[in-house]
Amino acid sequence: MHHAVLPPEPDHHQEEDMARIAAAEAAIRMIEKLQHAMGEGRVDAALYTDVGTQLMELYRQRIEGRSKMGDEAETVRKMEDVERRLRLAAIRAERDEFFRLSRQRKLRRRSRAS
């Protein structure tokens, strides 16, 4: 019986990178599809194209970063971790400020109908 030589299994980081690249590519496809549909027939259609282009560029940067190897890949992962932590802290600060303004009645609540 011959023993087949199997390719090495990808490590956890490689699997995650491949999954994130696939997800980013799916996001780009959806943005491409929706930006045109959402702007179709609108006077401000260029706005949808501009915003879509900006978003797709973010996803392309993620793909590029996740395509790196070795030390570069590790640096990208660290940068993404720092970005995620800073973004979450910023979102919490925004939320806390909205709650504070609401408690002080400086922020009016909108009715569900509006």
C-alpha positions in Angstrom: 0.0 0.0 0.0 1.4 3.4 -1.0 1.3 6.2 1.4 0.0 9.4 -0.2 1.9 12.5 0.6 -0.6 15.1 1.6 0.0 18.8 1.5 0.6 20.4 4.9 -2.6 21.7 6.5 -2.8 25.4 6.6 -2.2 26.9 10.0 -4.8 28.8 11.8 -3.6 32.2 10.5 -3.6 31.0 6.9 -7.2 29.7 7.3 -8.3 32.9 8.8 -6.6 34.9 6.1 -8.2 32.9 3.4 -11.7 33.2 5.0 -11.3 37.0 5.5 -10.1 37.4 1.9 -13.1 35.5 0.6 -15.4 37.6 2.8 -13.9 40.8 1.6 -14.3 39.7 -2.0 -18.0 38.9 -1.3 -18.4 42.3 0.2 -16.9 44.0 -2.8 -19.2 42.1 -5.2 -22.2 43.1 -3.1 -21.2 46.8 -3.0 -20.7 46.8 -6.8 -24.1 45.3 -7.2 -25.9 47.6 -4.8 -24.2 50.9 -5.5 -25.6 50.9 -9.0 -29.1 49.6 -8.0 -29.4 52.1 -5.2 -28.4 55.0 -7.3 -30.3 54.1 -10.4 -32.6 56.9 -11.6 -31.5 59.2 -8.8 -30.2 62.7 -9.3 -27.5 62.0 -6.8 -26.4 58.7 -8.3 -22.8 59.7 -8.3 -23.0 59.8 -4.5 -23.7 56.1 -4.4 -20.8 55.4 -6.8 -18.4 57.6 -4.7 -19.3 55.9 -1.4 -19.2 52.5 -3.0 -15.8 53.2 -4.4 -14.5 54.3 -0.9 -15.9 51.2 0.8 -14.5 48.8 -1.9 -11.1 50.4 -1.4 -11.2 49.5 2.3 -12.0 45.9 1.4 -9.2 45.8 -1.2 -6.7 47.1 1.4 -7.9 44.2 3.7 -7.3 41.7 0.9 -3.9 43.1 0.2 -3.0 43.0 3.9 -4.2 39.5 4.3 -2.2 38.4 1.3 1.1 39.2 3.0 3.4 36.4 4.3 5.7 36.0 7.2 6.6 39.0 9.3 4.6 41.3 7.1 1.5 39.2 7.8 2.1 39.3 11.5 2.5 43.1 11.4 -0.8 43.4 9.5 -2.6 41.2 12.1 -1.2 43.4 14.9 -2.3 46.5 13.1 -5.8 45.1 12.6 -6.0 44.2 16.3 -5.0 47.7 17.4 -7.5 49.2 14.9 -10.3 47.0 16.2 -9.6 47.9 19.8 -9.4 51.6 19.0 -12.6 51.4 16.9 -14.5 49.6 19.7 -13.3 52.2 22.3 -14.4 55.0 20.0 -17.9 53.4 19.5 -18.3 53.0 23.2 -17.4 56.6 23.8 -19.9 57.7 21.2 -22.6 55.5 22.7 -21.8 56.8 26.2 -22.0 60.4 25.0 -25.4 59.7 23.4 -26.7 58.2 26.7 -25.3 61.1 28.7 -27.0 63.7 26.4 -30.2 61.7 26.5 -30.2 61.6 30.3 -29.6 65.3 30.4 -32.5 65.8 28.0 -30.2 67.4 25.5 -31.1 64.9 22.9 -34.7 64.6 22.0 -36.1 61.2 21.2 -37.7 60.8 17.8 -41.0 59.0 17.5 -41.0 55.7 15.6 -43.1 57.3 12.9 -40.4 59.7 11.9 
